[in-house]
Structure formats: structure tokens, C-alpha cells
Amino acid sequence: MSLSDTPKTGLRAWLLTDTPTSRRHARAASLYQAWLSLKGNHMAMIGLGILIF
């Protein structure tokens, strides 16, 4: 089974799990949840857009 065969929700489910299997998994999950929080804040996204462009 290759990466392209896995469903797109697989990575999301892996990142949002309550029980990470390693330190790297826990760190990736933490970063993803922080990104989701930032993405949900419209003013923060506008500020990020201003900083990048």
C-alpha cells in the first residue's frame, strides 16, 4: 500500500488522535492543532498574510 492509496482522512486522523505513539507523533499533533487554531482565527490569518506578502 502506497501513500497515494491511503485515504486523505488518514493523516488527519493520525494527527488528531488522543494517544500519540511517539514523541515525534505528539509534536506533529501539537503543531497541527496549533495550525488549526490559527487557521480558525480570521484576524490572525490576515496578519500572517500581511507578514508573508
Phi and psi in degrees as a GROMACS rama.xvg file:
@    title "Ramachandran Plot"
@    xaxis  label "Phi"
@    yaxis  label "Psi"
@TYPE xy
-96.4249  171.457  SER-2
-62.2297  -34.7321  LEU-3
-71.2319  -19.3401  SER-4
-82.3207  -17.3712  ASP-5
-76.6741  146.414  THR-6
-68.2395  150.723  PRO-7
-64.1567  -26.0812  LYS-8
-76.1925  -10.9451  THR-9
-63.132  -47.9878  GLY-10
-66.2626  -42.0781  LEU-11
-61.8678  -44.1942  ARG-12
-63.9269  -38.8736  ALA-13
-64.2569  -39.7412  TRP-14
-74.9972  -26.4482  LEU-15
-98.2998  9.71796  LEU-16
-66.3394  151.513  THR-17
-83.1378  -15.9104  ASP-18
-126.636  86.7541  THR-19
-65.171  149.172  PRO-20
-95.8742  -10.4018  THR-21
-155.075  171.386  SER-22
-63.9184  -40.6593  ARG-23
-63.2941  -41.2794  ARG-24
-63.4098  -43.4589  HIS-25
-63.5795  -40.8698  ALA-26
-66.5469  -43.2895  ARG-27
-63.2314  -40.405  ALA-28
-65.0367  -40.2183  ALA-29
-64.3783  -44.5737  SER-30
-63.6992  -40.0489  LEU-31
-65.4503  -42.0244  TYR-32
-67.245  -35.4637  GLN-33
-64.8582  -40.7589  ALA-34
-62.6739  -43.1049  TRP-35
-62.4561  -38.3347  LEU-36
-65.5189  -44.5123  SER-37
-64.5412  -42.008  LEU-38
-64.1508  -29.1381  LYS-39
-77.2334  -14.2642  GLY-40
-97.5263  105.492  ASN-41
-63.6553  -39.2309  HIS-42
-66.953  -37.2883  MET-43
-65.4804  -37.7172  ALA-44
-68.2712  -36.8045  MET-45
-64.4149  -44.3995  ILE-46
-61.5139  -41.4433  GLY-47
-63.3362  -40.8546  LEU-48
-62.5935  -39.294  GLY-49
-65.1471  -42.1724  ILE-50
-66.3858  -37.5908  LEU-51
-76.7308  -41.0411  ILE-52
